[in-house]
Amino acid sequence: MKKCIIAISSVNHAIRAEKLLLSSSVRCKIVKLQPNATKKGCAYGLEISCKDVPSALSFLNNAGISYSEILR
């Protein structure tokens, strides 16, 4: 199963996003990112299965939780 990372700027948003996704049955975990891993220098991300990315982004958008990019 291929893993993708949804890059998120702050640890608080990452924690909110993790709780939301887990309660929506989307398996994920918070990971620390290297500052140069993303265009905006995001420090945290949510590691999830790439097949779950579309539904995860939909949940995040509906909850108003921002993210910067998807790392594949």
Secondary structure as UniProt FT lines:
FT   STRAND          3..8
FT   HELIX           11..23
FT   TURN            24..25
FT   STRAND          28..32
FT   HELIX           35..37
FT   TURN            39..40
FT   STRAND          44..49
FT   HELIX           50..52
FT   HELIX           53..63
FT   STRAND          69..71
//
